[in-house]
Amino acid sequence: MEGPLFNFGIMALAALVPMIIGFIWYHKAVFGKAWMAASGMTDEKAKGGNMPVIFGLSYVLPIFSHGAFRCRYSPKRTILIISK
């Protein structure tokens, strides 16, 4: 018996990986200062952003992309047919 096409627990956990990498990458001790200087970003601009939306989209979009890749490259491709 095969497993489910989507494992939502793994997808939710895997969506944290880009966020963790981003937290490390853009930290001021790593590349944050160089990134801010190159992009013209200031601390005031960064604090003025809508953080719940930014972090929410950073979490949700990898889940969607994983689902799209899973549907496209799964050995067991399924097409959802909506019928009345």
N, CA, C and O atoms as a printed pandas DataFrame, in Angstrom:
     atom_number atom_name residue_name chain_id  residue_number  x_coord  y_coord  z_coord
0              1         N          MET        A               1    0.846   -1.183    0.000
1              2        CA          MET        A               1    0.000    0.000    0.000
2              3         C          MET        A               1    0.888    1.242    0.000
3              4         O          MET        A               1    1.829    1.347    0.786
4              5         N          GLU        A               2    0.581    2.155   -0.871
5              6        CA          GLU        A               2    1.372    3.371   -0.981
6              7         C          GLU        A               2    0.904    4.403    0.036
7              8         O          GLU        A               2   -0.233    4.379    0.506
8              9         N          GLY        A               3    1.813    5.298    0.355
9             10        CA          GLY        A               3    1.481    6.376    1.274
10            11         C          GLY        A               3    0.643    7.439    0.581
11            12         O          GLY        A               3    0.363    7.343   -0.614
12            13         N          PRO        A               4    0.251    8.438    1.331
13            14        CA          PRO        A               4   -0.556    9.507    0.732
14            15         C          PRO        A               4    0.267   10.328   -0.247
15            16         O          PRO        A               4    1.494   10.386   -0.153
16            17         N          LEU        A               5   -0.420   10.962   -1.185
17            18        CA          LEU        A               5    0.248   11.806   -2.161
18            19         C          LEU        A               5    0.899   12.999   -1.477
19            20         O          LEU        A               5    1.998   13.409   -1.850
20            21         N          PHE        A               6    0.235   13.548   -0.491
21            22        CA          PHE        A               6    0.771   14.675    0.271
22            23         C          PHE        A               6    0.899   14.282    1.732
23            24         O          PHE        A               6   -0.041   13.753    2.324
24            25         N          ASN        A               7    2.038   14.537    2.298
25            26        CA          ASN        A               7    2.222   14.371    3.726
26            27         C          ASN        A               7    2.276   15.785    4.304
27            28         O          ASN        A               7    3.321   16.436    4.289
28            29         N          PHE        A               8    1.140   16.245    4.809
29            30        CA          PHE        A               8    1.034   17.636    5.223
30            31         C          PHE        A               8    1.937   17.974    6.402
31            32         O          PHE        A               8    2.381   19.115    6.527
32            33         N          GLY        A               9    2.212   17.011    7.262
33            34        CA          GLY        A               9    3.117   17.262    8.379
34            35         C          GLY        A               9    4.531   17.547    7.897
35            36         O          GLY        A               9    5.181   18.479    8.372
36            37         N          ILE        A              10    5.000   16.750    6.961
37            38        CA          ILE        A              10    6.333   16.962    6.396
38            39         C          ILE        A              10    6.370   18.265    5.603
39            40         O          ILE        A              10    7.360   18.996    5.652
40            41         N          MET        A              11    5.296   18.556    4.877
41            42        CA          MET        A              11    5.256   19.806    4.117
42            43         C          MET        A              11    5.318   21.008    5.057
43            44         O          MET        A              11    6.027   21.974    4.773
44            45         N          ALA        A              12    4.592   20.963    6.165
45            46        CA          ALA        A              12    4.607   22.068    7.122
46            47         C          ALA        A              12    5.988   22.225    7.748
47            48         O          ALA        A              12    6.457   23.343    7.964
48            49         N          LEU        A              13    6.631   21.107    8.036
49            50        CA          LEU        A              13    7.976   21.157    8.607
50            51         C          LEU        A              13    8.985   21.647    7.574
51            52         O          LEU        A              13    9.864   22.445    7.897
52            53         N          ALA        A              14    8.867   21.181    6.348
53            54        CA          ALA        A              14    9.799   21.579    5.290
54            55         C          ALA        A              14    9.657   23.057    4.936
55            56         O          ALA        A              14   10.618   23.670    4.471
56            57         N          ALA        A              15    8.489   23.633    5.146
57            58        CA          ALA        A              15    8.298   25.056    4.855
58            59         C          ALA        A              15    9.087   25.941    5.810
59            60         O          ALA        A              15    9.324   27.113    5.519
60            61         N          LEU        A              16    9.490   25.394    6.935
61            62        CA          LEU        A              16   10.306   26.163    7.871
62            63         C          LEU        A              16   11.761   26.283    7.415
63            64         O          LEU        A              16   12.462   27.205    7.831
64            65         N          VAL        A              17   12.215   25.371    6.572
65            66        CA          VAL        A              17   13.620   25.354    6.156
66            67         C          VAL        A              17   14.024   26.658    5.458
67            68         O          VAL        A              17   15.047   27.230    5.832
68            69         N          PRO        A              18   13.270   27.163    4.456
69            70        CA          PRO        A              18   13.675   28.439    3.851
70            71         C          PRO        A              18   13.683   29.595    4.839
71            72         O          PRO        A              18   14.509   30.501    4.728
72            73         N          MET        A              19   12.772   29.572    5.803
73            74        CA          MET        A              19   12.747   30.634    6.802
74            75         C          MET        A              19   13.989   30.576    7.686
75            76         O          MET        A              19   14.595   31.608    7.978
76            77         N          ILE        A              20   14.365   29.382    8.106
77            78        CA          ILE        A              20   15.549   29.240    8.954
78            79         C          ILE        A              20   16.803   29.660    8.194
79            80         O          ILE        A              20   17.655   30.363    8.737
80            81         N          ILE        A              21   16.915   29.230    6.936
81            82        CA          ILE        A              21   18.062   29.630    6.124
82            83         C          ILE        A              21   18.075   31.151    5.936
83            84         O          ILE        A              21   19.134   31.775    6.002
84            85         N          GLY        A              22   16.922   31.737    5.706
85            86        CA          GLY        A              22   16.833   33.190    5.557
86            87         C          GLY        A              22   17.199   33.929    6.829
87            88         O          GLY        A              22   17.870   34.960    6.773
88            89         N          PHE        A              23   16.766   33.417    7.983
89            90        CA          PHE        A              23   17.135   34.049    9.252
90            91         C          PHE        A              23   18.645   34.058    9.436
91            92         O          PHE        A              23   19.215   35.050    9.891
92            93         N          ILE        A              24   19.290   32.957    9.083
93            94        CA          ILE        A              24   20.745   32.875    9.207
94            95         C          ILE        A              24   21.417   33.762    8.156
95            96         O          ILE        A              24   22.324   34.530    8.476
96            97         N          TRP        A              25   20.973   33.654    6.917
97            98        CA          TRP        A              25   21.611   34.363    5.805
98            99         C          TRP        A              25   21.552   35.879    5.990
99           100         O          TRP        A              25   22.552   36.567    5.786
100          101         N          TYR        A              26   20.398   36.397    6.373
101          102        CA          TYR        A              26   20.215   37.839    6.477
102          103         C          TYR        A              26   20.517   38.386    7.864
103          104         O          TYR        A              26   20.282   39.568    8.114
104          105         N          HIS        A              27   21.027   37.570    8.766
105          106        CA          HIS        A              27   21.428   38.057   10.089
106          107         C          HIS        A              27   22.614   39.000    9.919
107          108         O          HIS        A              27   23.469   38.783    9.060
108          109         N          LYS        A              28   22.662   40.028   10.727
109          110        CA          LYS        A              28   23.719   41.031   10.581
110          111         C          LYS        A              28   25.111   40.457   10.792
111          112         O          LYS        A              28   26.084   40.995   10.264
112          113         N          ALA        A              29   25.224   39.376   11.553
113          114        CA          ALA        A              29   26.538   38.780   11.785
114          115         C          ALA        A              29   27.018   37.968   10.583
115          116         O          ALA        A              29   28.210   37.681   10.477
116          117         N          VAL        A              30   26.116   37.595    9.680
117          118        CA          VAL        A              30   26.513   36.774    8.532
118          119         C          VAL        A              30   26.613   37.671    7.295
119          120         O          VAL        A              30   27.698   38.168    6.993
120          121         N          PHE        A              31   25.514   37.887    6.576
121          122        CA          PHE        A              31   25.528   38.725    5.378
122          123         C          PHE        A              31   24.581   39.911    5.478
123          124         O          PHE        A              31   24.413   40.648    4.506
124          125         N          GLY        A              32   23.966   40.108    6.622
125          126        CA          GLY        A              32   22.953   41.144    6.765
126          127         C          GLY        A              32   23.455   42.539    6.476
127          128         O          GLY        A              32   22.791   43.308    5.780
128          129         N          LYS        A              33   24.626   42.880    7.006
129          130        CA          LYS        A              33   25.155   44.228    6.792
130          131         C          LYS        A              33   25.509   44.446    5.325
131          132         O          LYS        A              33   25.215   45.505    4.771
132          133         N          ALA        A              34   26.129   43.468    4.698
133          134        CA          ALA        A              34   26.485   43.594    3.281
134          135         C          ALA        A              34   25.224   43.670    2.418
135          136         O          ALA        A              34   25.171   44.448    1.466
136          137         N          TRP        A              35   24.206   42.863    2.747
137          138        CA          TRP        A              35   22.956   42.889    1.989
138          139         C          TRP        A              35   22.268   44.238    2.133
139          140         O          TRP        A              35   21.778   44.795    1.151
140          141         N          MET        A              36   22.228   44.768    3.363
141          142        CA          MET        A              36   21.577   46.061    3.586
142          143         C          MET        A              36   22.296   47.173    2.835
143          144         O          MET        A              36   21.653   48.059    2.271
144          145         N          ALA        A              37   23.633   47.132    2.823
145          146        CA          ALA        A              37   24.390   48.168    2.112
146          147         C          ALA        A              37   24.181   48.059    0.599
147          148         O          ALA        A              37   24.032   49.077   -0.078
148          149         N          ALA        A              38   24.170   46.844    0.069
149          150        CA          ALA        A              38   24.032   46.653   -1.373
150          151         C          ALA        A              38   22.625   46.985   -1.878
151          152         O          ALA        A              38   22.463   47.469   -2.998
152          153         N          SER        A              39   21.616   46.725   -1.054
153          154        CA          SER        A              39   20.242   46.946   -1.503
154          155         C          SER        A              39   19.682   48.304   -1.096
155          156         O          SER        A              39   18.576   48.665   -1.499
156          157         N          GLY        A              40   20.435   49.056   -0.304
157          158        CA          GLY        A              40   19.937   50.353    0.145
158          159         C          GLY        A              40   18.922   50.244    1.267
159          160         O          GLY        A              40   18.198   51.200    1.544
160          161         N          MET        A              41   18.862   49.104    1.908
161          162        CA          MET        A              41   17.927   48.882    3.015
162          163         C          MET        A              41   18.482   49.522    4.285
163          164         O          MET        A              41   19.683   49.468    4.550
164          165         N          THR        A              42   17.600   50.120    5.052
165          166        CA          THR        A              42   17.985   50.678    6.349
166          167         C          THR        A              42   17.186   49.983    7.434
167          168         O          THR        A              42   16.206   49.293    7.156
168          169         N          ASP        A              43   17.613   50.170    8.672
169          170        CA          ASP        A              43   16.867   49.576    9.785
170          171         C          ASP        A              43   15.450   50.134    9.859
171          172         O          ASP        A              43   14.513   49.416   10.209
172          173         N          GLU        A              44   15.295   51.408    9.532
173          174        CA          GLU        A              44   13.951   52.014    9.570
174          175         C          GLU        A              44   13.032   51.389    8.524
175          176         O          GLU        A              44   11.862   51.122    8.799
176          177         N          LYS        A              45   13.565   51.156    7.325
177          178        CA          LYS        A              45   12.763   50.509    6.285
178          179         C          LYS        A              45   12.392   49.084    6.678
179          180         O          LYS        A              45   11.265   48.641    6.458
180          181         N          ALA        A              46   13.345   48.378    7.258
181          182        CA          ALA        A              46   13.095   46.993    7.652
182          183         C          ALA        A              46   12.036   46.916    8.746
183          184         O          ALA        A              46   11.193   46.019    8.734
184          185         N          LYS        A              47   12.076   47.841    9.679
185          186        CA          LYS        A              47   11.088   47.833   10.761
186          187         C          LYS        A              47    9.727   48.318   10.286
187          188         O          LYS        A              47    8.717   48.046   10.937
188          189         N          GLY        A              48    9.680   49.031    9.164
189          190        CA          GLY        A              48    8.421   49.542    8.639
190          191         C          GLY        A              48    7.636   48.514    7.841
191          192         O          GLY        A              48    6.490   48.769    7.471
192          193         N          GLY        A              49    8.232   47.355    7.568
193          194        CA          GLY        A              49    7.543   46.316    6.803
194          195         C          GLY        A              49    6.462   45.625    7.621
195          196         O          GLY        A              49    6.499   45.639    8.851
196          197         N          ASN        A              50    5.513   45.029    6.940
197          198        CA          ASN        A              50    4.432   44.300    7.595
198          199         C          ASN        A              50    4.920   42.869    7.861
199          200         O          ASN        A              50    4.751   41.985    7.022
200          201         N          MET        A              51    5.519   42.653    9.020
201          202        CA          MET        A              51    6.171   41.384    9.328
202          203         C          MET        A              51    5.229   40.182    9.333
203          204         O          MET        A              51    5.626   39.130    8.833
204          205         N          PRO        A              52    4.007   40.267    9.864
205          206        CA          PRO        A              52    3.130   39.087    9.798
206          207         C          PRO        A              52    2.854   38.640    8.358
207          208         O          PRO        A              52    2.811   37.441    8.082
208          209         N          VAL        A              53    2.668   39.581    7.451
209          210        CA          VAL        A              53    2.425   39.229    6.057
210          211         C          VAL        A              53    3.694   38.643    5.430
211          212         O          VAL        A              53    3.632   37.638    4.721
212          213         N          ILE        A              54    4.831   39.267    5.692
213          214        CA          ILE        A              54    6.094   38.795    5.118
214          215         C          ILE        A              54    6.396   37.374    5.593
215          216         O          ILE        A              54    6.697   36.502    4.779
216          217         N          PHE        A              55    6.317   37.137    6.895
217          218        CA          PHE        A              55    6.635   35.812    7.412
218          219         C          PHE        A              55    5.543   34.800    7.085
219          220         O          PHE        A              55    5.834   33.621    6.889
220          221         N          GLY        A              56    4.302   35.243    7.025
221          222        CA          GLY        A              56    3.223   34.335    6.633
222          223         C          GLY        A              56    3.387   33.845    5.205
223          224         O          GLY        A              56    3.250   32.652    4.934
224          225         N          LEU        A              57    3.680   34.760    4.295
225          226        CA          LEU        A              57    3.906   34.362    2.904
226          227         C          LEU        A              57    5.178   33.532    2.763
227          228         O          LEU        A              57    5.236   32.611    1.948
228          229         N          SER        A              58    6.191   33.855    3.554
229          230        CA          SER        A              58    7.428   33.069    3.518
230          231         C          SER        A              58    7.201   31.648    3.999
231          232         O          SER        A              58    7.961   30.746    3.646
232          233         N          TYR        A              59    6.176   31.438    4.789
233          234        CA          TYR        A              59    5.856   30.094    5.266
234          235         C          TYR        A              59    4.902   29.367    4.322
235          236         O          TYR        A              59    5.064   28.170    4.083
236          237         N          VAL        A              60    3.919   30.070    3.787
237          238        CA          VAL        A              60    2.877   29.426    2.984
238          239         C          VAL        A              60    3.334   29.131    1.546
239          240         O          VAL        A              60    2.996   28.078    1.006
240          241         N          LEU        A              61    4.078   30.020    0.931
241          242        CA          LEU        A              61    4.474   29.819   -0.466
242          243         C          LEU        A              61    5.331   28.578   -0.692
243          244         O          LEU        A              61    5.139   27.919   -1.714
244          245         N          PRO        A              62    6.265   28.211    0.190
245          246        CA          PRO        A              62    6.965   26.938   -0.028
246          247         C          PRO        A              62    6.047   25.719    0.040
247          248         O          PRO        A              62    6.307   24.713   -0.621
248          249         N          ILE        A              63    4.989   25.797    0.822
249          250        CA          ILE        A              63    4.036   24.685    0.873
250          251         C          ILE        A              63    3.361   24.535   -0.491
251          252         O          ILE        A              63    3.216   23.420   -0.992
252          253         N          PHE        A              64    2.947   25.661   -1.095
253          254        CA          PHE        A              64    2.329   25.600   -2.418
254          255         C          PHE        A              64    3.309   25.099   -3.471
255          256         O          PHE        A              64    2.952   24.283   -4.321
256          257         N          SER        A              65    4.543   25.587   -3.414
257          258        CA          SER        A              65    5.514   25.144   -4.421
258          259         C          SER        A              65    5.832   23.660   -4.249
259          260         O          SER        A              65    6.020   22.948   -5.235
260          261         N          HIS        A              66    5.894   23.193   -3.009
261          262        CA          HIS        A              66    6.120   21.762   -2.789
262          263         C          HIS        A              66    4.964   20.942   -3.358
263          264         O          HIS        A              66    5.178   19.907   -3.989
264          265         N          GLY        A              67    3.755   21.409   -3.132
265          266        CA          GLY        A              67    2.597   20.702   -3.673
266          267         C          GLY        A              67    2.608   20.665   -5.189
267          268         O          GLY        A              67    2.269   19.644   -5.788
268          269         N          ALA        A              68    2.996   21.771   -5.816
269          270        CA          ALA        A              68    3.047   21.806   -7.278
270          271         C          ALA        A              68    4.124   20.862   -7.805
271          272         O          ALA        A              68    3.884   20.127   -8.763
272          273         N          PHE        A              69    5.297   20.874   -7.196
273          274        CA          PHE        A              69    6.359   19.967   -7.630
274          275         C          PHE        A              69    5.985   18.521   -7.375
275          276         O          PHE        A              69    6.302   17.637   -8.171
276          277         N          ARG        A              70    5.317   18.285   -6.272
277          278        CA          ARG        A              70    4.919   16.912   -5.936
278          279         C          ARG        A              70    3.910   16.390   -6.956
279          280         O          ARG        A              70    3.997   15.240   -7.389
280          281         N          CYS        A              71    2.965   17.224   -7.334
281          282        CA          CYS        A              71    1.982   16.792   -8.331
282          283         C          CYS        A              71    2.637   16.587   -9.695
283          284         O          CYS        A              71    2.285   15.655  -10.419
284          285         N          ARG        A              72    3.572   17.438  -10.044
285          286        CA          ARG        A              72    4.184   17.376  -11.372
286          287         C          ARG        A              72    5.156   16.213  -11.496
287          288         O          ARG        A              72    5.173   15.533  -12.522
288          289         N          TYR        A              73    5.963   15.973  -10.476
289          290        CA          TYR        A              73    7.042   15.003  -10.595
290          291         C          TYR        A              73    6.797   13.714   -9.820
291          292         O          TYR        A              73    7.705   12.893   -9.691
292          293         N          SER        A              74    5.616   13.529   -9.313
293          294        CA          SER        A              74    5.291   12.300   -8.594
294          295         C          SER        A              74    5.202   11.129   -9.568
295          296         O          SER        A              74    4.650   11.272  -10.659
296          297         N          PRO        A              75    5.739    9.975   -9.184
297          298        CA          PRO        A              75    5.587    8.819  -10.070
298          299         C          PRO        A              75    4.120    8.427  -10.247
299          300         O          PRO        A              75    3.739    7.859  -11.271
300          301         N          LYS        A              76    3.314    8.732   -9.254
301          302        CA          LYS        A              76    1.887    8.452   -9.318
302          303         C          LYS        A              76    1.161    9.772   -9.509
303          304         O          LYS        A              76    0.649   10.353   -8.552
304          305         N          ARG        A              77    1.120   10.242  -10.748
305          306        CA          ARG        A              77    0.470   11.521  -11.018
306          307         C          ARG        A              77   -1.024   11.367  -10.932
307          308         O          ARG        A              77   -1.603   10.412  -11.449
308          309         N          THR        A              78   -1.629   12.308  -10.279
309          310        CA          THR        A              78   -3.090   12.297  -10.188
310          311         C          THR        A              78   -3.616   13.636  -10.695
311          312         O          THR        A              78   -3.004   14.686  -10.499
312          313         N          ILE        A              79   -4.734   13.564  -11.331
313          314        CA          ILE        A              79   -5.417   14.759  -11.801
314          315         C          ILE        A              79   -6.705   14.864  -11.009
315          316         O          ILE        A              79   -7.512   13.935  -10.973
316          317         N          LEU        A              80   -6.879   15.990  -10.389
317          318        CA          LEU        A              80   -8.103   16.178   -9.614
318          319         C          LEU        A              80   -9.222   16.537  -10.576
319          320         O          LEU        A              80   -9.126   17.505  -11.331
320          321         N          ILE        A              81  -10.259   15.760  -10.538
321          322        CA          ILE        A              81  -11.423   15.999  -11.378
322          323         C          ILE        A              81  -12.575   16.390  -10.465
323          324         O          ILE        A              81  -12.982   15.634   -9.584
324          325         N          ILE        A              82  -13.078   17.572  -10.697
325          326        CA          ILE        A              82  -14.188   18.065   -9.895
326          327         C          ILE        A              82  -15.462   17.784  -10.667
327          328         O          ILE        A              82  -15.651   18.274  -11.780
328          329         N          SER        A              83  -16.313   17.006  -10.076
329          330        CA          SER        A              83  -17.578   16.698  -10.756
330          331         C          SER        A              83  -18.734   17.134   -9.876
331          332         O          SER        A              83  -18.591   17.275   -8.661
332          333         N          LYS        A              84  -19.857   17.342  -10.494
333          334        CA          LYS        A              84  -21.031   17.790   -9.744
334          335         C          LYS        A              84  -21.815   16.625   -9.222
335          336         O          LYS        A              84  -22.839   16.815   -8.565
